[in-house]
């Protein structure tokens, strides 16, 4: 008989730990409400069965918190009546939940003792639709296949290639691949035909710390869990007291911030989303102050080099003819093609008009997505200065031409046996351009910089697309490494006293060592800047509680103005919201470890929204763990925020041809 207290705690677990975090599959939620988790864990751990902790089984095996299982089960897309293969029976809890979602469950457990115990428990509980056997994880249960779905439980090592062959066409394999000591990357592979499979990364799952002893939940778990409510409330009050409140962006007193920035050579200014007006406008207000009052030489943004080069020509009153394309016309156009950015571009052009040409502030792009636009720029340059080399370059870059409409398709092609990658060709072109520095660069200056940077971008972008299918960590590191390399090139070009403002997402400008990215082996631009420049790198992060955001729900889809869910309980954002201060700046460099703000040094959840926003799976898709003061030197808070205003073609009628956002 179900114990009343356990039944109540089970309902609370599903409501607070799972449903509130974006798991909306009603069949999964119902199954989790029905299965008595305490029956499957060691007796000494039953009191912790519904805590948000992992529970230790035998040896090194853990039963992760129920939320991790819930996300994986929802990814299986079970509708009832399916035949499912489970890899990693463990204590049998996941098998019992699966039994309420599918008609038949075949479960393979590599540990003989756990397999025997689970089989006995299933017999006692009358779970006759669950069959368990001891066997190798990657071996699966081929003679019972094919299966409608395969689930590899977190913590179990198995080969996706070995198991996906046991799927029927249309079947799904879901597995949580280790990405660090406390993080797993949830991947779903779908069999779309007899010979073809498609995989997608769904989310990074944080595996909660295990109970410190049998039956005892840890008193200070990572994140919000275990942090006393009264201590968090006191911290929120302290944040409100310590922060520098302001009424609006235009009237905010930024002199104290400028003093804190001091002689920093690189100021990295973030954004918590790619579609929030307040982040863009405050970032631009700070940048104007840095250019006007501190003489910063250039702005470098998380944007494509060729598009930003067109803007640079406009704001510095360049003599080169305008590019034939309109800047930032590809997805996600609204990220830079909006009224907020256009306002800054117009201001910078006006400011530069009063400066000597060699003193004008520049505008550059750091990103590497403009593979084919950059090829075109290299060829244009070489046709003008060295037609013979241009002919060689055209032949080398021709290797990439079949994939112009689908760069990601190049990555798939390079996985095919016998396909020759374009790496040698594009690297050779970059090397030859660099060797020609004395001949071209001596008299071409900015034009040569543009050509070399585009050639470097092509080489790095080729490698980026080629590594996409080997894992997100390698491609992430390559992208941020490219952005840092570009920033260093620009600083070198402008001289040893040059100073830069960087605009990019929080996830790029904050120090990755203070986030769970480090557990996955990832680094970012902010981390590389701290290592290279030390205290001369000043990072500013942003946050918001609720409001609207411009985003899409899938890659390539139309932009929408979406409602941003209120920040999650226990997150950094919730602490700032509870301060009751609608807008503030909070200095964080050198934050005392024992002061009233010391609680900010607790690892908590932090929200990050890129160009996609998926409210239904917000906790899995948009939250990560971090230590805020170790990420940023300053944090700027807007309790409620609004979407950026994208520029439509009608709003650009009548503008000169040189206008960078023009048609």
Buried (B, 14 or more C-beta within 10 A) or exposed (E): EEEEEBBEBBEEBBEBBBBBBBBEBEBBBEBBBBBBBBBBBBEBBBBBBBBBBBBBBEEEBBBBBBBBBBBBBBBBBBEEEBBBBBBBBBBBBBBBBBBBBBEBBBBBBBBEEBBEBBBEBBEEBEBEBBBBEBBEBBBBBEEBBBBBBBBBBBBBEBBBEBBBBBBEEEBBBBBBBBBBEBBBBBBBBBBEEEEEBEEEEBBBBBBBBBBBEBBBBBEEBBBBBBBEEEEBEEBBEBBBEBBBBBEEBEEBEBEEBBEBBEEBBBBBBBBBBBBBBBBBBBBBBBBBBBBEEBEBBBBBBBBBBBBBBBBBBBBBEBEEEBBEBBBBEEBBBBBBBBBBBBBBBEBBBEBBEEEEEEEBBBBBBBBBBBBBBBBBBBBBBBBEBBEEBBEBBBEBBEBBEEBEEEBEEBBBBBEEEEEEBBBEBBBBBBEBBEEBEEEBBEEBEBBBBBBBBBBBBBBBBBBBBBBBBEBBBBBBBBBBBBBBBBBBBBBEBBEEEBBBBBBBBBBBBBBBBBBBBBBBBBBBBBBBBBEBBEEBBBBBBBBBBBBBBBBBBEEEEEBBBBEBBEBBEBBBBBBBBBBEBBBBBBBBEEBEEEEBBBBBBBBBBBBBBBBBBBBEBBBBBBBBBBBBBBBBBBBBBBBBBBBBBBBEEEEBEEEEEBBBBBE
